[in-house]
Amino acid sequence: MHELEHIFSCLKEMLELKPYYVYDYEQKQYVLCGKIDCQYGVHAASGEVVALDDL
């Protein structure tokens, strides 16, 4: 499995998608987008999922 696919498979259940409005200057209005965030990461050497607050 490709490294990025492995990382995504480890974190996909922990990802947060939040609504986020961004101003589009061409349309001159706000556009609803999504902001992806995660409180966890994958340790490069061990492949272990770790809380970012613990680093």
CHARMM-style PDB file with segment names, atoms N, HN, CA, C and O in Angstrom:
ATOM      1  N   MET     1       0.847  -1.179   0.000  1.00  0.00      PROA
ATOM      2  CA  MET     1       0.000   0.000   0.000  1.00  0.00      PROA
ATOM      3  C   MET     1       0.892   1.241   0.000  1.00  0.00      PROA
ATOM      4  O   MET     1       1.894   1.290   0.713  1.00  0.00      PROA
ATOM      5  N   HSD     2       0.536   2.210  -0.776  1.00  0.00      PROA
ATOM      6  HN  HSD     2      -0.278   2.170  -1.355  1.00  0.00      PROA
ATOM      7  CA  HSD     2       1.272   3.471  -0.851  1.00  0.00      PROA
ATOM      8  C   HSD     2       1.230   4.155   0.516  1.00  0.00      PROA
ATOM      9  O   HSD     2       0.235   4.038   1.232  1.00  0.00      PROA
ATOM     10  N   GLU     3       2.285   4.860   0.884  1.00  0.00      PROA
ATOM     11  HN  GLU     3       3.094   4.955   0.303  1.00  0.00      PROA
ATOM     12  CA  GLU     3       2.386   5.486   2.204  1.00  0.00      PROA
ATOM     13  C   GLU     3       1.220   6.422   2.502  1.00  0.00      PROA
ATOM     14  O   GLU     3       0.658   6.374   3.596  1.00  0.00      PROA
ATOM     15  N   LEU     4       0.848   7.277   1.541  1.00  0.00      PROA
ATOM     16  HN  LEU     4       1.305   7.316   0.652  1.00  0.00      PROA
ATOM     17  CA  LEU     4      -0.252   8.211   1.773  1.00  0.00      PROA
ATOM     18  C   LEU     4      -1.581   7.486   1.946  1.00  0.00      PROA
ATOM     19  O   LEU     4      -2.420   7.910   2.740  1.00  0.00      PROA
ATOM     20  N   GLU     5      -1.774   6.404   1.215  1.00  0.00      PROA
ATOM     21  HN  GLU     5      -1.092   6.060   0.570  1.00  0.00      PROA
ATOM     22  CA  GLU     5      -2.997   5.614   1.378  1.00  0.00      PROA
ATOM     23  C   GLU     5      -3.046   4.989   2.763  1.00  0.00      PROA
ATOM     24  O   GLU     5      -4.108   4.922   3.382  1.00  0.00      PROA
ATOM     25  N   HSD     6      -1.894   4.531   3.251  1.00  0.00      PROA
ATOM     26  HN  HSD     6      -1.032   4.585   2.749  1.00  0.00      PROA
ATOM     27  CA  HSD     6      -1.826   3.953   4.591  1.00  0.00      PROA
ATOM     28  C   HSD     6      -2.159   5.008   5.646  1.00  0.00      PROA
ATOM     29  O   HSD     6      -2.927   4.743   6.570  1.00  0.00      PROA
ATOM     30  N   ILE     7      -1.587   6.192   5.510  1.00  0.00      PROA
ATOM     31  HN  ILE     7      -0.963   6.408   4.759  1.00  0.00      PROA
ATOM     32  CA  ILE     7      -1.858   7.268   6.459  1.00  0.00      PROA
ATOM     33  C   ILE     7      -3.336   7.632   6.444  1.00  0.00      PROA
ATOM     34  O   ILE     7      -3.951   7.781   7.500  1.00  0.00      PROA
ATOM     35  N   PHE     8      -3.910   7.777   5.250  1.00  0.00      PROA
ATOM     36  HN  PHE     8      -3.410   7.656   4.392  1.00  0.00      PROA
ATOM     37  CA  PHE     8      -5.330   8.112   5.149  1.00  0.00      PROA
ATOM     38  C   PHE     8      -6.195   7.029   5.782  1.00  0.00      PROA
ATOM     39  O   PHE     8      -7.155   7.342   6.486  1.00  0.00      PROA
ATOM     40  N   SER     9      -5.872   5.777   5.546  1.00  0.00      PROA
ATOM     41  HN  SER     9      -5.092   5.523   4.975  1.00  0.00      PROA
ATOM     42  CA  SER     9      -6.681   4.698   6.121  1.00  0.00      PROA
ATOM     43  C   SER     9      -6.606   4.700   7.645  1.00  0.00      PROA
ATOM     44  O   SER     9      -7.569   4.313   8.307  1.00  0.00      PROA
ATOM     45  N   CYS    10      -5.476   5.130   8.211  1.00  0.00      PROA
ATOM     46  HN  CYS    10      -4.694   5.444   7.673  1.00  0.00      PROA
ATOM     47  CA  CYS    10      -5.337   5.199   9.667  1.00  0.00      PROA
ATOM     48  C   CYS    10      -6.131   6.368  10.255  1.00  0.00      PROA
ATOM     49  O   CYS    10      -6.646   6.268  11.368  1.00  0.00      PROA
ATOM     50  N   LEU    11      -6.233   7.463   9.520  1.00  0.00      PROA
ATOM     51  HN  LEU    11      -5.814   7.544   8.616  1.00  0.00      PROA
ATOM     52  CA  LEU    11      -6.813   8.692  10.065  1.00  0.00      PROA
ATOM     53  C   LEU    11      -8.236   8.998   9.602  1.00  0.00      PROA
ATOM     54  O   LEU    11      -8.877   9.886  10.165  1.00  0.00      PROA
ATOM     55  N   LYS    12      -8.743   8.294   8.600  1.00  0.00      PROA
ATOM     56  HN  LYS    12      -8.222   7.573   8.143  1.00  0.00      PROA
ATOM     57  CA  LYS    12     -10.011   8.702   7.983  1.00  0.00      PROA
ATOM     58  C   LYS    12     -11.177   8.773   8.963  1.00  0.00      PROA
ATOM     59  O   LYS    12     -12.064   9.608   8.791  1.00  0.00      PROA
ATOM     60  N   GLU    13     -11.199   7.924   9.980  1.00  0.00      PROA
ATOM     61  HN  GLU    13     -10.478   7.245  10.120  1.00  0.00      PROA
ATOM     62  CA  GLU    13     -12.285   7.960  10.967  1.00  0.00      PROA
ATOM     63  C   GLU    13     -12.135   9.135  11.931  1.00  0.00      PROA
ATOM     64  O   GLU    13     -13.088   9.486  12.627  1.00  0.00      PROA
ATOM     65  N   MET    14     -10.958   9.743  11.981  1.00  0.00      PROA
ATOM     66  HN  MET    14     -10.184   9.458  11.416  1.00  0.00      PROA
ATOM     67  CA  MET    14     -10.687  10.825  12.931  1.00  0.00      PROA
ATOM     68  C   MET    14     -10.726  12.208  12.296  1.00  0.00      PROA
ATOM     69  O   MET    14     -10.609  13.213  12.998  1.00  0.00      PROA
ATOM     70  N   LEU    15     -10.889  12.272  10.974  1.00  0.00      PROA
ATOM     71  HN  LEU    15     -10.983  11.456  10.404  1.00  0.00      PROA
ATOM     72  CA  LEU    15     -10.936  13.561  10.286  1.00  0.00      PROA
ATOM     73  C   LEU    15     -12.220  14.294  10.624  1.00  0.00      PROA
ATOM     74  O   LEU    15     -13.275  13.680  10.786  1.00  0.00      PROA
ATOM     75  N   GLU    16     -12.124  15.612  10.730  1.00  0.00      PROA
ATOM     76  HN  GLU    16     -11.267  16.111  10.599  1.00  0.00      PROA
ATOM     77  CA  GLU    16     -13.279  16.460  10.974  1.00  0.00      PROA
ATOM     78  C   GLU    16     -13.471  17.372   9.767  1.00  0.00      PROA
ATOM     79  O   GLU    16     -12.528  18.018   9.310  1.00  0.00      PROA
ATOM     80  N   LEU    17     -14.693  17.417   9.260  1.00  0.00      PROA
ATOM     81  HN  LEU    17     -15.459  16.892   9.632  1.00  0.00      PROA
ATOM     82  CA  LEU    17     -15.025  18.317   8.161  1.00  0.00      PROA
ATOM     83  C   LEU    17     -16.007  19.335   8.699  1.00  0.00      PROA
ATOM     84  O   LEU    17     -17.102  18.984   9.139  1.00  0.00      PROA
ATOM     85  N   LYS    18     -15.612  20.605   8.662  1.00  0.00      PROA
ATOM     86  HN  LYS    18     -14.723  20.890   8.304  1.00  0.00      PROA
ATOM     87  CA  LYS    18     -16.444  21.675   9.206  1.00  0.00      PROA
ATOM     88  C   LYS    18     -16.810  22.648   8.083  1.00  0.00      PROA
ATOM     89  O   LYS    18     -15.986  22.939   7.217  1.00  0.00      PROA
ATOM     90  N   PRO    19     -18.047  23.149   8.102  1.00  0.00      PROA
ATOM     91  CA  PRO    19     -18.428  24.157   7.102  1.00  0.00      PROA
ATOM     92  C   PRO    19     -17.612  25.427   7.323  1.00  0.00      PROA
ATOM     93  O   PRO    19     -17.369  25.836   8.459  1.00  0.00      PROA
ATOM     94  N   TYR    20     -17.198  26.037   6.231  1.00  0.00      PROA
ATOM     95  HN  TYR    20     -17.394  25.706   5.309  1.00  0.00      PROA
ATOM     96  CA  TYR    20     -16.338  27.206   6.302  1.00  0.00      PROA
ATOM     97  C   TYR    20     -16.653  28.094   5.100  1.00  0.00      PROA
ATOM     98  O   TYR    20     -16.591  27.637   3.959  1.00  0.00      PROA
ATOM     99  N   TYR    21     -16.985  29.340   5.346  1.00  0.00      PROA
ATOM    100  HN  TYR    21     -17.035  29.711   6.273  1.00  0.00      PROA
ATOM    101  CA  TYR    21     -17.285  30.272   4.258  1.00  0.00      PROA
ATOM    102  C   TYR    21     -16.032  31.039   3.866  1.00  0.00      PROA
ATOM    103  O   TYR    21     -15.308  31.550   4.721  1.00  0.00      PROA
ATOM    104  N   VAL    22     -15.785  31.111   2.559  1.00  0.00      PROA
ATOM    105  HN  VAL    22     -16.373  30.695   1.865  1.00  0.00      PROA
ATOM    106  CA  VAL    22     -14.636  31.817   2.013  1.00  0.00      PROA
ATOM    107  C   VAL    22     -15.149  32.846   1.013  1.00  0.00      PROA
ATOM    108  O   VAL    22     -16.016  32.546   0.192  1.00  0.00      PROA
ATOM    109  N   TYR    23     -14.607  34.066   1.087  1.00  0.00      PROA
ATOM    110  HN  TYR    23     -13.902  34.309   1.753  1.00  0.00      PROA
ATOM    111  CA  TYR    23     -15.061  35.115   0.162  1.00  0.00      PROA
ATOM    112  C   TYR    23     -14.407  34.916  -1.198  1.00  0.00      PROA
ATOM    113  O   TYR    23     -13.184  34.831  -1.301  1.00  0.00      PROA
ATOM    114  N   ASP    24     -15.226  34.843  -2.238  1.00  0.00      PROA
ATOM    115  HN  ASP    24     -16.220  34.913  -2.155  1.00  0.00      PROA
ATOM    116  CA  ASP    24     -14.753  34.714  -3.619  1.00  0.00      PROA
ATOM    117  C   ASP    24     -14.853  36.091  -4.267  1.00  0.00      PROA
ATOM    118  O   ASP    24     -15.951  36.600  -4.488  1.00  0.00      PROA
ATOM    119  N   TYR    25     -13.702  36.693  -4.570  1.00  0.00      PROA
ATOM    120  HN  TYR    25     -12.810  36.280  -4.391  1.00  0.00      PROA
ATOM    121  CA  TYR    25     -13.673  38.045  -5.107  1.00  0.00      PROA
ATOM    122  C   TYR    25     -14.254  38.127  -6.513  1.00  0.00      PROA
ATOM    123  O   TYR    25     -14.801  39.165  -6.884  1.00  0.00      PROA
ATOM    124  N   GLU    26     -14.151  37.070  -7.300  1.00  0.00      PROA
ATOM    125  HN  GLU    26     -13.707  36.226  -6.999  1.00  0.00      PROA
ATOM    126  CA  GLU    26     -14.730  37.075  -8.646  1.00  0.00      PROA
ATOM    127  C   GLU    26     -16.256  37.069  -8.590  1.00  0.00      PROA
ATOM    128  O   GLU    26     -16.911  37.780  -9.352  1.00  0.00      PROA
ATOM    129  N   GLN    27     -16.826  36.260  -7.680  1.00  0.00      PROA
ATOM    130  HN  GLN    27     -16.294  35.682  -7.061  1.00  0.00      PROA
ATOM    131  CA  GLN    27     -18.280  36.190  -7.545  1.00  0.00      PROA
ATOM    132  C   GLN    27     -18.825  37.282  -6.625  1.00  0.00      PROA
ATOM    133  O   GLN    27     -20.030  37.532  -6.591  1.00  0.00      PROA
ATOM    134  N   LYS    28     -17.921  37.933  -5.877  1.00  0.00      PROA
ATOM    135  HN  LYS    28     -16.943  37.730  -5.905  1.00  0.00      PROA
ATOM    136  CA  LYS    28     -18.276  38.983  -4.914  1.00  0.00      PROA
ATOM    137  C   LYS    28     -19.301  38.491  -3.903  1.00  0.00      PROA
ATOM    138  O   LYS    28     -20.270  39.178  -3.580  1.00  0.00      PROA
ATOM    139  N   GLN    29     -19.057  37.283  -3.418  1.00  0.00      PROA
ATOM    140  HN  GLN    29     -18.270  36.725  -3.680  1.00  0.00      PROA
ATOM    141  CA  GLN    29     -19.915  36.716  -2.386  1.00  0.00      PROA
ATOM    142  C   GLN    29     -19.164  35.598  -1.667  1.00  0.00      PROA
ATOM    143  O   GLN    29     -18.140  35.100  -2.136  1.00  0.00      PROA
ATOM    144  N   TYR    30     -19.708  35.228  -0.522  1.00  0.00      PROA
ATOM    145  HN  TYR    30     -20.539  35.632  -0.141  1.00  0.00      PROA
ATOM    146  CA  TYR    30     -19.123  34.116   0.231  1.00  0.00      PROA
ATOM    147  C   TYR    30     -19.586  32.795  -0.362  1.00  0.00      PROA
ATOM    148  O   TYR    30     -20.731  32.657  -0.791  1.00  0.00      PROA
ATOM    149  N   VAL    31     -18.675  31.822  -0.380  1.00  0.00      PROA
ATOM    150  HN  VAL    31     -17.744  31.934  -0.031  1.00  0.00      PROA
ATOM    151  CA  VAL    31     -18.946  30.504  -0.932  1.00  0.00      PROA
ATOM    152  C   VAL    31     -18.721  29.485   0.193  1.00  0.00      PROA
ATOM    153  O   VAL    31     -17.718  29.545   0.903  1.00  0.00      PROA
ATOM    154  N   LEU    32     -19.660  28.557   0.344  1.00  0.00      PROA
ATOM    155  HN  LEU    32     -20.475  28.509  -0.233  1.00  0.00      PROA
ATOM    156  CA  LEU    32     -19.523  27.531   1.362  1.00  0.00      PROA
ATOM    157  C   LEU    32     -18.492  26.501   0.915  1.00  0.00      PROA
ATOM    158  O   LEU    32     -18.600  25.920  -0.165  1.00  0.00      PROA
ATOM    159  N   CYS    33     -17.500  26.289   1.758  1.00  0.00      PROA
ATOM    160  HN  CYS    33     -17.412  26.762   2.636  1.00  0.00      PROA
ATOM    161  CA  CYS    33     -16.452  25.306   1.502  1.00  0.00      PROA
ATOM    162  C   CYS    33     -16.372  24.387   2.716  1.00  0.00      PROA
ATOM    163  O   CYS    33     -17.190  24.490   3.630  1.00  0.00      PROA
ATOM    164  N   GLY    34     -15.411  23.512   2.724  1.00  0.00      PROA
ATOM    165  HN  GLY    34     -14.747  23.429   1.982  1.00  0.00      PROA
ATOM    166  CA  GLY    34     -15.198  22.641   3.864  1.00  0.00      PROA
ATOM    167  C   GLY    34     -13.779  22.773   4.362  1.00  0.00      PROA
ATOM    168  O   GLY    34     -12.841  22.889   3.573  1.00  0.00      PROA
ATOM    169  N   LYS    35     -13.624  22.756   5.665  1.00  0.00      PROA
ATOM    170  HN  LYS    35     -14.386  22.662   6.306  1.00  0.00      PROA
ATOM    171  CA  LYS    35     -12.305  22.805   6.283  1.00  0.00      PROA
ATOM    172  C   LYS    35     -12.049  21.443   6.922  1.00  0.00      PROA
ATOM    173  O   LYS    35     -12.817  20.997   7.775  1.00  0.00      PROA
ATOM    174  N   ILE    36     -10.974  20.790   6.508  1.00  0.00      PROA
ATOM    175  HN  ILE    36     -10.351  21.153   5.815  1.00  0.00      PROA
ATOM    176  CA  ILE    36     -10.625  19.470   7.037  1.00  0.00      PROA
ATOM    177  C   ILE    36      -9.553  19.646   8.116  1.00  0.00      PROA
ATOM    178  O   ILE    36      -8.550  20.333   7.920  1.00  0.00      PROA
ATOM    179  N   ASP    37      -9.798  19.004   9.254  1.00  0.00      PROA
ATOM    180  HN  ASP    37     -10.612  18.446   9.413  1.00  0.00      PROA
ATOM    181  CA  ASP    37      -8.850  19.084  10.353  1.00  0.00      PROA
ATOM    182  C   ASP    37      -8.748  17.716  11.023  1.00  0.00      PROA
ATOM    183  O   ASP    37      -9.638  16.877  10.882  1.00  0.00      PROA
ATOM    184  N   CYS    38      -7.667  17.504  11.742  1.00  0.00      PROA
ATOM    185  HN  CYS    38      -6.944  18.185  11.856  1.00  0.00      PROA
ATOM    186  CA  CYS    38      -7.495  16.247  12.464  1.00  0.00      PROA
ATOM    187  C   CYS    38      -6.596  16.515  13.661  1.00  0.00      PROA
ATOM    188  O   CYS    38      -5.606  17.239  13.553  1.00  0.00      PROA
ATOM    189  N   GLN    39      -6.936  15.939  14.785  1.00  0.00      PROA
ATOM    190  HN  GLN    39      -7.740  15.351  14.873  1.00  0.00      PROA
ATOM    191  CA  GLN    39      -6.164  16.103  16.014  1.00  0.00      PROA
ATOM    192  C   GLN    39      -5.094  15.029  16.167  1.00  0.00      PROA
ATOM    193  O   GLN    39      -4.404  14.970  17.185  1.00  0.00      PROA
ATOM    194  N   TYR    40      -4.959  14.180  15.146  1.00  0.00      PROA
ATOM    195  HN  TYR    40      -5.519  14.228  14.319  1.00  0.00      PROA
ATOM    196  CA  TYR    40      -4.025  13.056  15.203  1.00  0.00      PROA
ATOM    197  C   TYR    40      -3.106  13.053  13.990  1.00  0.00      PROA
ATOM    198  O   TYR    40      -3.408  13.669  12.967  1.00  0.00      PROA
ATOM    199  N   GLY    41      -1.997  12.363  14.110  1.00  0.00      PROA
ATOM    200  HN  GLY    41      -1.753  11.862  14.941  1.00  0.00      PROA
ATOM    201  CA  GLY    41      -1.060  12.184  13.018  1.00  0.00      PROA
ATOM    202  C   GLY    41      -0.491  10.778  13.067  1.00  0.00      PROA
ATOM    203  O   GLY    41      -0.732  10.035  14.018  1.00  0.00      PROA
ATOM    204  N   VAL    42       0.261  10.418  12.045  1.00  0.00      PROA
ATOM    205  HN  VAL    42       0.457  11.023  11.272  1.00  0.00      PROA
ATOM    206  CA  VAL    42       0.899   9.103  12.000  1.00  0.00      PROA
ATOM    207  C   VAL    42       2.400   9.312  12.131  1.00  0.00      PROA
ATOM    208  O   VAL    42       3.012  10.028  11.339  1.00  0.00      PROA
ATOM    209  N   HSD    43       2.987   8.675  13.145  1.00  0.00      PROA
ATOM    210  HN  HSD    43       2.490   8.093  13.789  1.00  0.00      PROA
ATOM    211  CA  HSD    43       4.425   8.782  13.387  1.00  0.00      PROA
ATOM    212  C   HSD    43       5.161   8.139  12.217  1.00  0.00      PROA
ATOM    213  O   HSD    43       4.905   6.982  11.880  1.00  0.00      PROA
ATOM    214  N   ALA    44       6.070   8.882  11.600  1.00  0.00      PROA
ATOM    215  HN  ALA    44       6.278   9.822  11.874  1.00  0.00      PROA
ATOM    216  CA  ALA    44       6.738   8.429  10.376  1.00  0.00      PROA
ATOM    217  C   ALA    44       7.563   7.162  10.586  1.00  0.00      PROA
ATOM    218  O   ALA    44       7.572   6.292   9.715  1.00  0.00      PROA
ATOM    219  N   ALA    45       8.241   7.039  11.697  1.00  0.00      PROA
ATOM    220  HN  ALA    45       8.233   7.746  12.404  1.00  0.00      PROA
ATOM    221  CA  ALA    45       9.122   5.893  11.909  1.00  0.00      PROA
ATOM    222  C   ALA    45       8.369   4.635  12.329  1.00  0.00      PROA
ATOM    223  O   ALA    45       8.679   3.536  11.869  1.00  0.00      PROA
ATOM    224  N   SER    46       7.369   4.802  13.214  1.00  0.00      PROA
ATOM    225  HN  SER    46       7.117   5.695  13.588  1.00  0.00      PROA
ATOM    226  CA  SER    46       6.687   3.627  13.757  1.00  0.00      PROA
ATOM    227  C   SER    46       5.364   3.310  13.058  1.00  0.00      PROA
ATOM    228  O   SER    46       4.885   2.179  13.138  1.00  0.00      PROA
ATOM    229  N   GLY    47       4.768   4.287  12.375  1.00  0.00      PROA
ATOM    230  HN  GLY    47       5.157   5.206  12.310  1.00  0.00      PROA
ATOM    231  CA  GLY    47       3.466   4.092  11.758  1.00  0.00      PROA
ATOM    232  C   GLY    47       2.319   4.140  12.755  1.00  0.00      PROA
ATOM    233  O   GLY    47       1.176   3.846  12.406  1.00  0.00      PROA
ATOM    234  N   GLU    48       2.624   4.514  14.012  1.00  0.00      PROA
ATOM    235  HN  GLU    48       3.553   4.753  14.296  1.00  0.00      PROA
ATOM    236  CA  GLU    48       1.628   4.569  15.080  1.00  0.00      PROA
ATOM    237  C   GLU    48       0.834   5.869  14.988  1.00  0.00      PROA
ATOM    238  O   GLU    48       1.395   6.926  14.700  1.00  0.00      PROA
ATOM    239  N   VAL    49      -0.476   5.786  15.233  1.00  0.00      PROA
ATOM    240  HN  VAL    49      -0.931   4.927  15.467  1.00  0.00      PROA
ATOM    241  CA  VAL    49      -1.324   6.975  15.292  1.00  0.00      PROA
ATOM    242  C   VAL    49      -1.123   7.623  16.652  1.00  0.00      PROA
ATOM    243  O   VAL    49      -1.243   6.969  17.688  1.00  0.00      PROA
ATOM    244  N   VAL    50      -0.812   8.929  16.641  1.00  0.00      PROA
ATOM    245  HN  VAL    50      -0.714   9.460  15.800  1.00  0.00      PROA
ATOM    246  CA  VAL    50      -0.553   9.654  17.887  1.00  0.00      PROA
ATOM    247  C   VAL    50      -1.348  10.954  17.902  1.00  0.00      PROA
ATOM    248  O   VAL    50      -1.592  11.559  16.858  1.00  0.00      PROA
ATOM    249  N   ALA    51      -1.747  11.372  19.093  1.00  0.00      PROA
ATOM    250  HN  ALA    51      -1.549  10.880  19.941  1.00  0.00      PROA
ATOM    251  CA  ALA    51      -2.413  12.663  19.259  1.00  0.00      PROA
ATOM    252  C   ALA    51      -1.373  13.763  19.062  1.00  0.00      PROA
ATOM    253  O   ALA    51      -0.275  13.684  19.613  1.00  0.00      PROA
ATOM    254  N   LEU    52      -1.709  14.778  18.288  1.00  0.00      PROA
ATOM    255  HN  LEU    52      -2.601  14.843  17.840  1.00  0.00      PROA
ATOM    256  CA  LEU    52      -0.755  15.863  18.028  1.00  0.00      PROA
ATOM    257  C   LEU    52      -0.417  16.628  19.295  1.00  0.00      PROA
ATOM    258  O   LEU    52       0.677  17.179  19.414  1.00  0.00      PROA
ATOM    259  N   ASP    53      -1.355  16.668  20.254  1.00  0.00      PROA
ATOM    260  HN  ASP    53      -2.244  16.221  20.158  1.00  0.00      PROA
ATOM    261  CA  ASP    53      -1.086  17.344  21.526  1.00  0.00      PROA
ATOM    262  C   ASP    53       0.002  16.628  22.325  1.00  0.00      PROA
ATOM    263  O   ASP    53       0.627  17.237  23.194  1.00  0.00      PROA
ATOM    264  N   ASP    54       0.236  15.346  22.044  1.00  0.00      PROA
ATOM    265  HN  ASP    54      -0.272  14.852  21.338  1.00  0.00      PROA
ATOM    266  CA  ASP    54       1.241  14.583  22.775  1.00  0.00      PROA
ATOM    267  C   ASP    54       2.651  14.761  22.227  1.00  0.00      PROA
ATOM    268  O   ASP    54       3.616  14.303  22.839  1.00  0.00      PROA
ATOM    269  N   LEU    55       2.778  15.421  21.083  1.00  0.00      PROA
ATOM    270  HN  LEU    55       1.994  15.793  20.586  1.00  0.00      PROA
ATOM    271  CA  LEU    55       4.114  15.585  20.478  1.00  0.00      PROA
ATOM    272  C   LEU    55       4.837  16.796  21.039  1.00  0.00      PROA
ATOM    273  OT1 LEU    55       5.967  17.079  20.641  1.00  0.00      PROA
TER     274      LEU     55
END
